[in-house]
Amino acid sequence: MHSQLKEKLWAYIVQNNPDLMFRLQEDYCVTQYLEEKVSSVMPTALSLLEQNKPGHVIHELCLNELTAELKPSRYNYIITLLASEFKTENALLRSSGSLGYEAVNLVEYCAAIFDELRFSEQNLQDPNIYKAITEKVADYLLQERL
């Protein structure tokens, strides 16, 4: 179960938080990060096993716990914003194959705003966050001349 949870967590990170994936790889701490995170939910997994919960339920509940602090995905937010507000630039980035790369850069570029406005599941639809991030993305795109 331990290794399956590590695989599922890594797959989630690759799909939804590639900015974190790159940081972990740069710092050579992917294994350590995954090990620490999965070890932290093992008491939950063991408790659910004792309650005779099915394996898929245990995986789902543990993965929800493992990914809670990774939600909502800033990367997916940026990708969605690019597609809706910057259609031309989005198309150029997509056709050049650099959309993912630039979205990761934008997550870092907008990190202070995400943090300052406490970006979370509860305020995902906040128009003030949307406006602030849109302005910051526009600034980035102008600087990069995309």
One Martini backbone bead per residue (centre of mass of N, CA, C, O) as a GRO file, in nm:
protein
  146
    1MET     BB    1   0.057   0.063  -0.020
    2HIS     BB    2   0.287   0.263   0.004
    3SER     BB    3   0.378   0.257  -0.299
    4GLN     BB    4   0.103   0.332  -0.419
    5LEU     BB    5   0.082   0.611  -0.286
    6LYS     BB    6   0.335   0.728  -0.411
    7GLU     BB    7   0.245   0.700  -0.705
    8LYS     BB    8  -0.017   0.869  -0.680
    9LEU     BB    9   0.113   1.127  -0.579
   10TRP     BB   10   0.304   1.174  -0.817
   11ALA     BB   11   0.087   1.184  -1.035
   12TYR     BB   12  -0.054   1.430  -0.918
   13ILE     BB   13   0.182   1.626  -0.931
   14VAL     BB   14   0.240   1.611  -1.233
   15GLN     BB   15  -0.053   1.709  -1.317
   16ASN     BB   16  -0.104   1.965  -1.086
   17ASN     BB   17   0.228   2.021  -0.977
   18PRO     BB   18   0.495   2.087  -1.159
   19ASP     BB   19   0.641   2.289  -0.982
   20LEU     BB   20   0.702   2.085  -0.758
   21MET     BB   21   0.843   1.874  -0.925
   22PHE     BB   22   1.086   2.053  -1.007
   23ARG     BB   23   1.184   2.121  -0.723
   24LEU     BB   24   1.236   1.832  -0.629
   25GLN     BB   25   1.438   1.765  -0.853
   26GLU     BB   26   1.645   1.991  -0.806
   27ASP     BB   27   1.677   1.887  -0.487
   28TYR     BB   28   1.676   1.575  -0.465
   29CYS     BB   29   1.360   1.506  -0.300
   30VAL     BB   30   1.140   1.306  -0.388
   31THR     BB   31   1.164   1.059  -0.204
   32GLN     BB   32   1.146   1.208   0.065
   33TYR     BB   33   0.874   1.341   0.023
   34LEU     BB   34   0.704   1.087  -0.028
   35GLU     BB   35   0.776   0.939   0.231
   36GLU     BB   36   0.672   1.150   0.434
   37LYS     BB   37   0.382   1.174   0.335
   38VAL     BB   38   0.297   0.874   0.351
   39SER     BB   39   0.373   0.829   0.648
   40SER     BB   40   0.154   1.036   0.757
   41VAL     BB   41  -0.098   0.827   0.652
   42MET     BB   42  -0.068   0.542   0.783
   43PRO     BB   43  -0.258   0.558   1.025
   44THR     BB   44  -0.509   0.580   0.851
   45ALA     BB   45  -0.474   0.320   0.690
   46LEU     BB   46  -0.473   0.127   0.935
   47SER     BB   47  -0.749   0.205   1.044
   48LEU     BB   48  -0.905   0.121   0.785
   49LEU     BB   49  -0.815  -0.172   0.788
   50GLU     BB   50  -0.944  -0.239   1.068
   51GLN     BB   51  -1.237  -0.159   0.929
   52ASN     BB   52  -1.252  -0.309   0.646
   53LYS     BB   53  -1.169  -0.145   0.414
   54PRO     BB   54  -1.132  -0.092   0.105
   55GLY     BB   55  -0.864  -0.024  -0.087
   56HIS     BB   56  -0.987   0.210  -0.262
   57VAL     BB   57  -1.076   0.378  -0.017
   58ILE     BB   58  -0.805   0.414   0.115
   59HIS     BB   59  -0.667   0.554  -0.120
   60GLU     BB   60  -0.860   0.793  -0.146
   61LEU     BB   61  -0.836   0.908   0.144
   62CYS     BB   62  -0.528   0.937   0.145
   63LEU     BB   63  -0.503   1.117  -0.107
   64ASN     BB   64  -0.670   1.348   0.004
   65GLU     BB   65  -0.472   1.404   0.236
   66LEU     BB   66  -0.210   1.443   0.061
   67THR     BB   67  -0.355   1.683  -0.136
   68ALA     BB   68  -0.476   1.919   0.026
   69GLU     BB   69  -0.222   2.131   0.006
   70LEU     BB   70  -0.245   2.119  -0.333
   71LYS     BB   71  -0.510   2.274  -0.299
   72PRO     BB   72  -0.539   2.432  -0.542
   73SER     BB   73  -0.423   2.449  -0.860
   74ARG     BB   74  -0.221   2.683  -0.990
   75TYR     BB   75  -0.164   2.565  -1.264
   76ASN     BB   76  -0.461   2.523  -1.357
   77TYR     BB   77  -0.541   2.816  -1.323
   78ILE     BB   78  -0.346   2.927  -1.537
   79ILE     BB   79  -0.438   2.757  -1.775
   80THR     BB   80  -0.731   2.864  -1.772
   81LEU     BB   81  -0.665   3.164  -1.798
   82LEU     BB   82  -0.517   3.152  -2.067
   83ALA     BB   83  -0.759   3.030  -2.232
   84SER     BB   84  -0.963   3.280  -2.161
   85GLU     BB   85  -0.764   3.560  -2.173
   86PHE     BB   86  -0.511   3.429  -2.375
   87LYS     BB   87  -0.555   3.296  -2.664
   88THR     BB   88  -0.311   3.366  -2.842
   89GLU     BB   89  -0.085   3.288  -2.645
   90ASN     BB   90  -0.184   3.004  -2.592
   91ALA     BB   91  -0.154   2.905  -2.885
   92LEU     BB   92   0.148   2.959  -2.908
   93LEU     BB   93   0.239   2.783  -2.672
   94ARG     BB   94   0.113   2.521  -2.769
   95SER     BB   95   0.254   2.506  -3.055
   96SER     BB   96   0.554   2.520  -2.917
   97GLY     BB   97   0.545   2.347  -2.631
   98SER     BB   98   0.539   2.586  -2.373
   99LEU     BB   99   0.298   2.591  -2.177
  100GLY     BB  100   0.394   2.437  -1.926
  101TYR     BB  101   0.647   2.601  -1.872
  102GLU     BB  102   0.507   2.882  -1.844
  103ALA     BB  103   0.311   2.801  -1.620
  104VAL     BB  104   0.527   2.747  -1.412
  105ASN     BB  105   0.645   3.033  -1.419
  106LEU     BB  106   0.374   3.170  -1.334
  107VAL     BB  107   0.345   3.051  -1.058
  108GLU     BB  108   0.599   3.191  -0.951
  109TYR     BB  109   0.528   3.486  -1.037
  110CYS     BB  110   0.235   3.458  -0.859
  111ALA     BB  111   0.288   3.366  -0.562
  112ALA     BB  112   0.242   3.623  -0.391
  113ILE     BB  113  -0.057   3.652  -0.460
  114PHE     BB  114  -0.159   3.382  -0.371
  115ASP     BB  115  -0.065   3.425  -0.078
  116GLU     BB  116  -0.191   3.702  -0.005
  117LEU     BB  117  -0.495   3.588  -0.099
  118ARG     BB  118  -0.534   3.295  -0.008
  119PHE     BB  119  -0.538   3.058  -0.194
  120SER     BB  120  -0.837   2.849  -0.229
  121GLU     BB  121  -1.115   2.664  -0.228
  122GLN     BB  122  -1.294   2.900  -0.103
  123ASN     BB  123  -1.156   3.131  -0.330
  124LEU     BB  124  -1.151   3.040  -0.635
  125GLN     BB  125  -1.392   3.264  -0.733
  126ASP     BB  126  -1.242   3.518  -0.681
  127PRO     BB  127  -1.224   3.819  -0.850
  128ASN     BB  128  -0.964   3.937  -0.723
  129ILE     BB  129  -0.777   3.709  -0.798
  130TYR     BB  130  -0.828   3.704  -1.099
  131LYS     BB  131  -0.736   3.993  -1.153
  132ALA     BB  132  -0.449   3.978  -1.034
  133ILE     BB  133  -0.348   3.743  -1.208
  134THR     BB  134  -0.410   3.862  -1.484
  135GLU     BB  135  -0.219   4.105  -1.456
  136LYS     BB  136   0.040   3.939  -1.407
  137VAL     BB  137   0.031   3.781  -1.671
  138ALA     BB  138   0.036   4.023  -1.860
  139ASP     BB  139   0.311   4.120  -1.766
  140TYR     BB  140   0.469   3.870  -1.845
  141LEU     BB  141   0.392   3.862  -2.147
  142LEU     BB  142   0.515   4.136  -2.209
  143GLN     BB  143   0.807   4.071  -2.123
  144GLU     BB  144   0.814   3.809  -2.323
  145ARG     BB  145   0.663   3.863  -2.590
  146LEU     BB  146   0.375   3.680  -2.649
   0.00000   0.00000   0.00000
